[in-house]
């Protein structure tokens, strides 16, 4: 097995018995995960591999947050504690965490009923408000979640489990960060909690169109040089020219500074949420936990969950989701409308899939590109309707 984890040392540290099987799950971009069965049970073993998120101190903070959320009844799956009292095991310079295993599956918005969409929005609102309770932002009074009854039927408890790196468990497959910026709405930079659309981004304002125009020119040059020139190249060229024209018309709409910030999951999308019996069983992959504009995460998540293959949003489902989110998070219509504008601008300036393809030679996101590139055009055309759906 490539990159085989040090099972003996790890299992001794967690007093988790002896290994019977250890199978890699579909690898994400941030971490490596393993489905582990021992003489004492089933587990998800997460190897925190990416240098950006592998700091043991940051991992321990994520673990404390999920434990506190679990205490509030939020469906999460905290890691196990080792014999040394720690949840992070550092062996050979690598950081690992052991989670109980959850049987569940991932579901995108097209598989959810309108009622389930509302419950999804309520759940994210509860996550945001609950994070404010357990990890209050400096100088701000913690928000209180409302309209949530606590753990659902599928909530992770003693029998639950999580993978944390966006990897698959039984019944579902997932990737992490970039490749799981699932559907058309995704961004590879910072997960659902925040992304950089182009080089030279001012985090307070979003992408500078001048930088995006330069990026478009560089990508067009790469498309022209690519051999053999194929259908993907033709679509990329068409979308780059189309996007440049859109930006030329809307360059004066660069958003002002972002709205209210708070603790967010940072990567809330279908591959980081497990369902069991139609209810959320566990929110996983907390590597991007941080302080960002909360409403923007709500918009990004909706764009990922509810995009259709043709690149349009299912606005009826978005409305149910957004109303429930606003209620449980205590977010007003104006906050959501401002977030819609910022995420729209972000998408208009975002070319991560093409950068992967042409600059890194990484084609894993190619299947998402047709819908993703169509979404930016559709969203610009239907801008008012999208704003009204989130804020109305």
N, C-alpha and C positions, 0 to 999 in steps of 0.2 A: 504494500500500500504506500503510495507516495505521500510525503509529508505526514507519516504516521505519528500520532501523538504519543507521548510517553505514558502509556496507559497504566503500567504498574505503579509508578510514582503518583500519578494523579488519583487513582482509585484508593491508594493508601491514604492520601491526604484527605480524601472525602469519606473514607471508611465506607466505600460503596460496593464492596465485594470484589469478585474476580470477573474479568471480562469474559463473556461468552461470544459475542459478536461486536464488531465495530465497523460500520459502513459509512463511507463519506456520503453526505447528502449533496445535492446540487450546489456547487460552490458559488458563493457570492463574490462580489468585488472587494468587500471590506474584510471578510473573515472566512475561516474555514469551519465547517460543521460536520459532526459525526453523529449518526444514530447508534447509540451504544446500549447493548443489553448485557447485564451482569447477573451474578447470582443473587443480587438484591433488587433488581428492577430494571426499568427502561429509562434512559436518559438522553438528553441532547448535550453533547460536549461541544463547546464553542471555543475555537482557537482565535483569539483576538490578534489578527495578523497585520492589519493595515496600520502603518506607523501613526497615521492621523488620529486613530481612535484606540490605540493599544496601550495607552498610559494606564497603569494599574490604579492610580489615584482616581482618574476619570471613570474608569470602569466601576470601581467601588462606589463612586457617587451615583452612577446609574443604578447599581444594585440596591443601594439604600432607598432611592426614589421608588423603585418598583415594589420593594417591600412595604413601604409606607402607603403606596397606592393600593396594594393588596389589602392592607389593614382597613382601608376605607371601602372595600368592596369593589374596586375597579378590576375588571378582568385582565390581569397580568399574570406572569409566571416568574416569580423571583427565583434567583439561583439558590443552590444549596450552600450551606456553610460548612467549611472544612473543619478538621479537627483542631486547627490553630485559631478558629474563630473568624477566619476570613472567607470571603466569597470568591476571591481572585487567587488562583494558584500560579505562581511564576516559577517556571522550571526551564532551565537552560536558556534563560533570557526571554522566554515566550510566556505570554499571559493566557490563561485558560479559565473557563467557568463551566460549571456543571449544572444543568437545569433538568428538572423532571420532564418527561416526554409528554406532549399533548397530542392525542389523536384528533385531527381536525382537518379542515380544508379551507382553501382560499376562495373567496367569492368576489367577483367584480360587480359593478353596479347593475349590469344587465341581468344578473342572476338574482338581484334583490327585489322584493316587492316594495311598493311605496312605503308601507309601514316599516319595513326593515331599513329603508333609506332614512326615515325619520329617526329610528333608533340608532343608526350609525352617526348621524349628526349630533344626537344627544350624547352619545358615548364620547365623541371627541370634545364636546363642550365640557363634559364631566372631567375628562383628562386634563384639560387646561385649568379648570377651576380647582381641581384637586391638587394639581402640581403647585398652584399658588398657596395652597394650605400647607403642604408638606415641605415646600422649598420656596418660601416667600421671597420675592424679589426685594432687594434692598430699598427701604424707604416706602414700600407699598403695603397696604393692608391686604392680607390674603382674601381672595375671592372664595365664595362658598358655592359649591355646585347645587343646582336645584333640579327638580324634575327627574331624578334618577333614583331607583329603588335599591341600588347596591348591586351585589353580585347577581348575575343572571344564572339561568339554569346551566349554562355552559361555562361559567366562570372557572378560572384555574384555581384549584385548591390542592389538596393533598394528592389528588389523582391527576392533576394537570401537568403540563410541561411546556416548555418553550424552546425553540431553537433561537438564538438571538441573531444570527447574522443574516437574516433574510433567506435562510435556507429552508428546504422543504421538509416537512414531516409527512407522515402517512396521510394520504388523501389529498395532498396538495404539493405544488412545486413553487419555488420562489427563488429570487436572486436577491442580491443586496443592492444597495444604493443605486448606482447608475443603471444596471440592466433591469432593475426592478423599478425604475422610474417608469412604472408600468403604464402601458397605454400611451395615448398621445400627450397626456399632460405632464409627463415627467421631465425632470431636470437632473442632470448628472452631478451637479456641483455640490450641493449641500442638503440634498434630500428635500422632503416636503416642508421642512422648516425654514428653508432659505436657500436661494441659489444665485449664482453669479451668471448673468446672461452673456456677457462678453468681457473681453479684456478691459482693464481700466474702469471697472465698475465702482461707483461711489455707493457704498452700502446704504447710505442715508437716502439716496435718490434713485438708485437703479442705473441701468446701462446708459451710457452716453451714446447717442446715435452715431456720432462721428467715429467712435471706436467700432461700432457695429458695421458701418459702411466699409471700413478698412478690412474687417474680418471677412465680410462678404466678398470683397475683391480677392483676398488671398484664397478663399475657398473656391471661387470661380476659376482661378488660375490652376488650382489642383485638379478640378474637375476636367478642365480642357486637356491637361496633360495625362490624365488617367488612361491606361490601356490594359486590356481592350475596353473601349468605350461601350457601356452597356445601358440597360434600361434604368438602372439606379442612377447612373451619371446624368442621364437625360432628365429624370425627375428632379435630381438635386439642382441642376442648372435652372430648370423652370422655377423651382421654389425660391432659389436664391434671388433671381431677377424679380420675381413677384414680391418677395419680402422687401427688397430694396425699394421698389416702387411704393409699397405701403408705408415704409418708414419715411420716405421723402414727403409723403402726404401728412404724416402724423408726428413728425419730429418735434413739433412744438408741444406735444402732450407728455413729455417726460414728467414722471410723477414727483411731487414734493416729498419731503421727509416722511418716513413711515409712521404708522399709528402706534397704538398702545402695545407695549411689549410685555411678555411674560414667559414663563417656562412652557416649552412645547416639546412634544415627542421628537420632532425634527425629521421624521421620515414616515409619515402616516399614509399608507397606501395598501392596496389589496394584498400584496405579498407579505405584509407585516401584520396582518390580522387573520387569526384563525377562527373559523366558525365550526360549531358542533350543534347539530339538531336545530339549525337555523338561527342560532344565537352566537354572539361573540364569545369565544372561549378564552382567547388570550391575545393581547397586543404585544408584539415582540419587536426585537431589534431597536434598542434604545441608545444606540451608539451616537446618535445625533441630538440627544437631549441637550437643550440649551435655551437661552433667552433670546427670543425673536418676536416679531409682531405676530400675535396669536391668530388674528383673523386671516392673515395671509396663509398660515398653515391650513386653516379651514378651507380656503378657496383652492389652494393647490391640491389638497386631498380630494375635493369634489371633482376637480378637473381630471384627476387620474381615475377615480372610481367611475365617473359617469360619462366619459367620452365614448362616443360610438365609433365603429370602424371607419365611417365616412368622415370623421373629424368634426362632428357636431356634438354638443352636449345634450343629454336628456334633461331638458329644463324642468319637466314635471318632477322628476326624482330629485334634481338639485334643489327645487323649492322646498320639498318636504325635509330634506336634509338640512338646508340652511335655516329654516324656521326653528327646527329642533335645536340646532347648534346655538343660535342666538339666545334661545330661552335658557339653556343650561349653562352657557358660558357667560351670560349677562352682557352680550355684545349687542350694540345698537345697529340699526340699519345703516347709519352713516359710516360706521366703522367697517362694515362689510362692503359697502360700495367703494370706499377708498382702497380696501384690500383687493377688490376685483380689478380696479384700475392698475394697481401696482403689479399684480400677477399677469394681467394682460400685457403690460409693457415688458415684463420679464420674458414672456413667451415670444413676443414680437422680436426680441433681440437675441433669442437663445438658439444656438446652433450646435449644441453638444453632440447630437447624433452624427452630424456631418463631420465634426472635428474628430470624433472617434474613428469614423470610416476613413477619412483622408489623411489625417495627421498621425493617427496611431495604428492604422491598419486593423482596427478592432471592429468587426462587423456584427457583433451580437445585437446591437440596437437597430440594425437595418430594418427588420420587419415592422418596427414601430414608426419608422419615418413617414410613410404615406399618411397615416392618420394624424401624426403630430404636426406635420407641416400644413395639412389641411385645416387643423384646428385654429392655427393662428389667423388664417384668412377668414374662416367662418366667424371667429370671435370678434374680429374687427368689424365685420359686416353687421353682426348681431349684438354689438356692444351694449346698446341701451337695454335690450331684452335680458341680457345676462346680468347686468347690474340690477335690474328690477327683480329678477328671480332671486338673487342672493339677499337683497335688501327689503323686498316687499312682503 
